[in-house]
Amino acid sequence: MPGLETTADRSAEWPLRTPAFRWFFAGRSISTAGSFMAPVALAFGVLDLTGSSAWLSAVLAAAVIPMVATMLIGGAVADRHPRDAVLRLTSLGAGVTQAGVAVVLLTHQPPALLLPLSALNGVFQGLTTPALRGILANLVSGRALQQAGSLLATAGNTARILAPSAAGLLTASVGGGWAIAVDAVTFPVAAACFARIALPGPPPQAGSMLGDLAEGWTYFRTRTWIWSVTLAFAVFNATTMGFWQVLGPVITNHTIGPTGWGLALSARGAGALSAGLILVKVPLPRRPMTPALTAMALAALPLLLLGTGTNLVWLSAATFTAGVVAEFFTVVWVTVTTTHIPERLLSRVGAHDEFWSFLAMPLGQIAASALTTVAGATTVAVAGSGLGAAAMLLAALVPALRRLELNSRAV
């Protein structure tokens, strides 16, 4: 197709030599930069508009519930249609909904309007995530997979450093709506980058959409090495992450403020960036899952320190550590799943992984406010961090994960 870049050089040792990957890398990096501004801006924007942690919980859950509900369908869609086309359409939809959120915050409209906008944004995220999980296998192969994942993570983590701090400064000075507006603009720009990719369509599917979903579910449930990690992250996301997203802005709103909260989140990005830069060059262990899961237990540390009232320096040190271990796990998991799951099933199986691991997060977000009222922020934070760490350590003991090797066939 004239004017479009193809994937002819998929076997390149260095993924940036492949034109299609370069356009994907550019588009993904741009949209990620805006997306890392959004959590800070949205949290303090909602608190400024409503003064209520319950409203914040509701808005966050309004996005996560539709996102999770859409993921399984998104997996089947991404395995049936060109993944670059899926990403173009979902990026445009996400841009429109984020623009609506920005208008509500900037013009101080009733907060109830944020709920349908957040829900629509969650739908587009749910369709996007499975396509992202599968598209790397269309762009690069072999040894370049780890490098491609690390490059994407490095760009994302650079944004994770800069974007929250910028969002905190914008929110503290002119309001969170402007940071959300910046995020809205990044989506159509990313869609333009994805339009420069020309992926071949997947082979024709003989069965129905329901048959595709059933096939993905069968593969997922019969692989202990996949579902055990998913179960661990369901617990971690419900407690550690769900509580963190609500308690963080609520607690810091009266202590270090949006600027300090943005800096703490940026420290996590700095840790992830450091790990990503190392992992671009350093090979992963032959059996990587046990060390990756064991290290992930440290990602629960920031919630523990948040609840015990530590200062910004120690909180930032903890988030930096969490960024390092989370990045290590992410690169390991992307490499392992892309290597061992058949390419035609990647999006569907990845959708099940995302669906079940994130299903409990809105429950954690909704419960955080209620539990804090009953037991206090310190108790909720300490309990949440303990449960999250325990889930990771227990998963590290699963025999199928301890035996899993990068260069062998998973069972």
C-alpha positions in Angstrom: 0.0 0.0 0.0 1.6 3.3 -1.1 2.9 5.6 1.7 2.5 2.9 4.4 5.3 1.1 6.3 5.3 -2.7 6.4 6.8 -5.4 8.6 9.3 -6.8 6.0 12.2 -6.6 8.4 10.6 -8.5 11.3 13.8 -10.5 11.9 15.9 -7.5 12.6 18.1 -7.9 15.7 17.4 -4.3 16.7 13.6 -3.6 16.6 14.0 0.1 15.8 15.4 -0.9 12.4 11.9 -2.0 11.5 9.8 0.9 10.1 6.5 -0.4 11.4 7.8 -0.8 14.9 9.2 2.7 14.8 5.7 4.1 14.0 4.2 1.9 16.7 6.8 3.0 19.2 6.2 6.7 18.4 2.4 6.4 18.7 2.5 4.3 21.9 5.0 6.7 23.5 3.0 9.8 22.7 -0.3 8.3 24.1 1.5 6.9 27.1 2.9 10.3 28.0 -0.6 11.8 28.1 -2.0 8.9 30.0 0.5 9.2 32.8 -0.8 12.7 33.4 -4.3 11.6 33.7 -4.4 9.8 37.1 -3.0 12.8 39.0 -5.1 15.3 37.2 -8.3 13.3 37.4 -7.9 12.4 41.1 -7.3 15.9 42.3 -9.8 17.4 39.7 -12.5 15.2 41.1 -11.6 16.0 44.7 -11.6 19.7 43.9 -14.9 19.5 42.1 -16.7 17.3 44.8 -14.6 17.3 47.9 -15.5 13.6 48.3 -13.4 10.4 48.3 -16.6 8.5 47.5 -17.0 10.4 44.2 -13.4 9.7 43.4 -14.0 5.9 44.0 -17.1 6.0 41.8 -15.3 7.8 38.9 -12.3 5.4 39.0 -14.6 2.4 39.2 -16.8 3.7 36.4 -13.7 3.5 34.1 -12.3 0.2 35.4 -15.6 -1.9 35.3 -16.4 -1.3 31.6 -12.7 -1.7 30.8 -12.6 -5.1 32.4 -16.0 -6.1 30.9 -14.8 -5.3 27.4 -11.4 -7.0 27.5 -12.6 -10.5 26.6 -14.5 -9.2 23.5 -11.4 -7.0 22.8 -9.2 -10.1 22.7 -11.4 -11.8 20.1 -11.6 -8.7 18.0 -7.8 -8.2 18.1 -7.3 -11.8 16.9 -9.9 -11.5 14.1 -8.9 -8.1 12.7 -5.7 -6.2 12.0 -4.4 -5.0 15.4 -3.1 -1.7 14.0 -6.6 -0.9 12.8 -8.1 -1.7 16.2 -5.6 0.7 17.8 -6.4 3.5 15.4 -10.1 3.4 16.2 -9.8 3.0 19.9 -7.3 5.8 20.1 -9.7 8.2 18.4 -12.5 7.1 20.7 -10.4 7.5 23.8 -9.4 11.0 22.7 -13.0 12.1 22.3 -14.0 10.8 25.8 -11.0 12.4 27.5 -11.8 15.7 25.8 -15.3 15.4 27.4 -13.8 14.8 30.9 -11.6 17.8 30.4 -14.6 20.0 29.6 -16.5 18.8 32.7 -13.6 19.6 35.0 -12.7 22.9 33.3 -16.3 24.2 33.3 -17.3 22.8 36.7 -20.2 20.8 35.4 -22.1 18.3 37.6 -19.7 15.4 38.5 -22.3 12.8 37.5 -21.3 13.6 33.9 -17.9 12.1 34.6 -19.4 8.7 35.1 -20.6 7.9 31.5 -17.5 9.6 30.0 -15.3 7.4 32.2 -17.3 4.4 31.3 -16.8 5.0 27.6 -13.1 5.6 28.1 -13.0 2.3 29.9 -14.6 0.5 27.0 -11.9 1.9 24.6 -9.2 0.9 27.0 -10.7 -2.6 27.2 -10.5 -2.9 23.4 -7.0 -1.4 23.3 -5.3 -3.6 25.8 -5.6 -7.0 24.1 -4.4 -5.5 20.8 -1.4 -4.1 22.5 -0.7 -7.5 24.0 -0.6 -9.2 20.6 0.8 -6.6 18.3 4.5 -7.1 19.2 4.4 -10.6 17.7 3.3 -8.9 14.4 6.2 -6.4 14.5 9.3 -8.2 15.8 10.4 -11.7 16.5 13.1 -13.8 18.2 15.6 -12.0 20.4 14.1 -8.6 19.4 11.0 -9.3 21.5 12.8 -8.6 24.8 14.5 -5.5 23.3 11.2 -4.2 21.9 9.4 -4.7 25.2 12.3 -2.9 27.0 12.3 0.0 24.5 8.6 0.5 24.9 8.9 0.3 28.7 11.8 2.8 28.6 9.8 5.3 26.7 6.8 4.7 28.9 8.8 5.1 32.1 10.4 8.3 30.9 6.8 9.6 30.6 6.0 8.1 34.0 8.8 10.3 35.4 7.9 13.5 33.7 4.1 13.4 33.2 2.9 13.0 36.9 5.1 15.9 38.0 3.9 18.0 35.1 0.3 17.0 35.9 0.8 17.9 39.6 2.2 21.3 38.7 -0.6 22.0 36.3 -3.3 20.8 38.7 -1.9 22.9 41.6 -1.7 26.0 39.4 -4.5 26.0 36.8 -6.5 22.8 37.6 -6.6 19.2 36.6 -8.8 19.8 33.6 -5.9 21.2 31.6 -3.8 18.1 32.1 -6.7 15.9 31.0 -7.0 18.1 27.9 -3.3 17.4 27.1 -4.0 13.7 27.4 -7.0 14.0 25.1 -4.8 15.5 22.3 -2.2 12.7 22.5 -4.7 10.1 21.4 -5.5 11.4 17.8 -1.7 12.0 17.4 -1.1 8.4 18.3 -3.8 7.2 15.9 -2.0 9.1 13.1 1.2 7.2 13.9 -0.6 3.9 13.9 -2.0 4.8 10.5 1.5 4.5 9.1 1.6 0.8 10.0 0.3 -1.8 7.5 -0.1 -5.1 9.1 -1.5 -8.1 7.1 -4.9 -9.2 8.2 -5.1 -12.4 10.3 -6.1 -15.7 8.7 -9.8 -16.0 8.1 -11.6 -17.4 11.2 -13.8 -20.4 10.5 -15.7 -20.3 13.8 -17.8 -17.7 15.6 -16.8 -15.0 18.0 -18.2 -17.1 20.8 -16.1 -20.0 19.6 -13.0 -17.8 19.6 -13.7 -16.7 23.2 -14.2 -20.3 24.3 -10.9 -21.4 22.6 -9.0 -18.6 24.4 -10.6 -19.5 27.7 -9.7 -23.2 27.3 -6.1 -22.4 26.6 -6.0 -20.0 29.6 -7.6 -22.3 32.2 -5.5 -25.3 31.2 -2.2 -23.5 31.7 -1.3 -23.3 35.4 1.6 -21.0 34.7 -0.7 -18.4 33.3 -3.8 -18.5 35.6 -1.7 -18.7 38.8 0.0 -15.4 37.9 -3.4 -13.9 37.0 -4.9 -15.0 40.3 -2.0 -13.4 42.2 -2.4 -10.1 40.4 -6.2 -10.2 41.1 -5.4 -10.1 44.8 -2.6 -7.5 44.3 -4.7 -5.2 42.2 -7.7 -5.4 44.5 -5.8 -4.6 47.6 -2.4 -2.9 46.9 -3.3 -1.1 43.7 -7.0 -0.5 44.3 -6.4 1.0 47.8 -3.4 3.0 46.6 -5.3 4.8 43.8 -7.9 6.0 46.3 -6.0 6.4 49.5 -3.0 8.1 47.8 -4.8 11.3 46.6 -7.0 11.4 49.7 -4.1 11.2 52.2 -1.7 13.4 50.3 -4.3 16.0 49.6 -3.8 17.1 53.3 -0.1 16.5 53.5 2.3 16.8 50.5 -0.5 17.9 48.0 -0.8 17.2 44.3 2.7 18.4 43.6 4.2 16.0 46.1 2.0 13.1 45.0 3.1 13.7 41.4 6.7 13.6 42.5 6.2 10.3 44.3 4.6 8.8 41.2 7.5 10.2 39.1 9.9 8.4 41.4 8.2 5.1 40.4 8.8 6.0 36.8 12.4 6.7 37.5 12.8 3.3 39.0 11.1 1.6 36.1 13.2 3.6 33.6 16.4 2.5 35.3 15.3 -1.2 35.2 14.2 -0.8 31.6 17.5 0.6 30.4 19.3 -2.3 32.0 17.0 -4.9 30.5 17.5 -3.6 27.0 21.0 -5.1 27.1 21.0 -7.6 30.0 19.4 -11.0 29.1 16.7 -12.4 31.4 17.4 -15.4 33.6 16.8 -18.8 32.1 14.0 -19.4 34.6 12.7 -15.8 35.2 9.3 -16.2 36.8 10.3 -17.0 40.4 12.7 -14.1 40.8 10.2 -11.8 39.0 7.3 -12.7 41.3 9.5 -12.6 44.4 10.7 -9.1 43.6 7.1 -8.0 42.9 6.4 -8.4 46.6 8.4 -5.2 47.1 5.9 -3.3 45.0 3.5 -3.4 48.0 5.9 -1.2 50.0 4.7 2.2 48.9 1.2 1.6 50.2 2.6 0.5 53.6 4.6 3.7 53.9 1.7 5.8 52.7 -0.5 4.5 55.4 2.0 4.9 58.2 2.5 8.6 57.3 6.0 8.6 56.0 7.5 11.7 54.5 8.0 12.4 50.7 11.6 11.3 50.7 10.9 7.8 52.0 7.7 7.5 50.0 9.6 8.3 46.8 12.3 5.8 47.7 9.6 3.1 48.1 7.9 4.1 44.8 11.3 4.0 43.0 11.9 0.5 44.3 8.4 -0.5 43.2 9.1 0.9 39.7 12.2 -1.2 39.4 10.6 -4.5 40.4 7.4 -3.9 38.4 9.4 -3.1 35.3 11.4 -6.3 35.7 8.2 -8.3 36.1 6.6 -6.6 33.1 9.5 -7.4 30.7 9.7 -11.0 32.0 5.9 -11.5 31.6 5.7 -9.9 28.1 8.7 -12.0 26.9 7.4 -15.2 28.4 3.8 -14.9 27.2 4.8 -13.8 23.7 7.3 -16.6 23.4 5.1 -19.5 24.7 1.5 -18.6 23.7 0.7 -19.2 20.0 0.5 -15.9 18.0 -3.1 -16.5 16.9 -4.2 -16.8 20.5 -2.1 -14.0 22.0 -4.8 -11.4 22.2 -7.5 -13.7 23.5 -5.3 -15.3 26.2 -3.9 -11.9 27.1 -7.4 -10.6 27.4 -8.3 -13.3 30.0 -5.1 -12.5 31.9 -6.0 -8.8 32.0 -9.7 -9.5 32.6 -9.3 -11.7 35.7 -6.4 -9.8 37.2 -8.2 -6.5 37.0 -11.7 -7.7 37.8 -11.2 -7.2 41.5 -9.6 -3.7 41.2 -12.9 -1.7 41.1 -14.0 -3.6 44.2 -10.8 -2.5 45.9 -11.4 1.1 44.8 -15.0 1.1 46.0 -14.1 -0.6 49.3 -11.1 1.6 50.1 -13.3 4.6 51.1 -15.7 2.5 53.1 -13.0 0.5 54.9 -11.1 3.6 55.8 -14.2 5.0 57.4 -14.5 1.9 59.6 -10.9 1.0 60.3 -8.8 4.0 59.4 -6.4 4.7 56.6 -3.4 3.2 58.3 -5.1 -0.2 59.0 -6.4 -0.4 55.4 -3.1 0.5 53.9 -1.1 -1.9 56.0 -3.5 -4.8 55.4 -3.7 -4.1 51.7 0.1 -4.0 51.3 0.5 -7.3 53.3 -2.1 -9.1 51.2 -0.5 -7.9 47.9 3.0 -9.0 48.9 1.7 -12.4 50.1 0.0 -13.0 46.8 3.2 -12.5 44.9 5.3 -14.7 47.2 2.8 -17.6 47.0 2.7 -17.4 43.2 6.5 -17.7 43.2 6.1 -21.1 44.8 3.9 -22.6 42.0 5.9 -25.5 40.4 4.9 -24.7 36.9 6.3 -21.2 37.2 9.5 -22.3 38.9 10.2 -24.7 36.0 9.2 -22.3 33.2 12.2 -21.6 30.9 12.4 -18.9 28.2 13.8 -21.3 25.6 11.6 -24.3 26.3 8.0 -25.1 25.4 5.5 -24.1 28.2 2.8 -26.6 29.2 
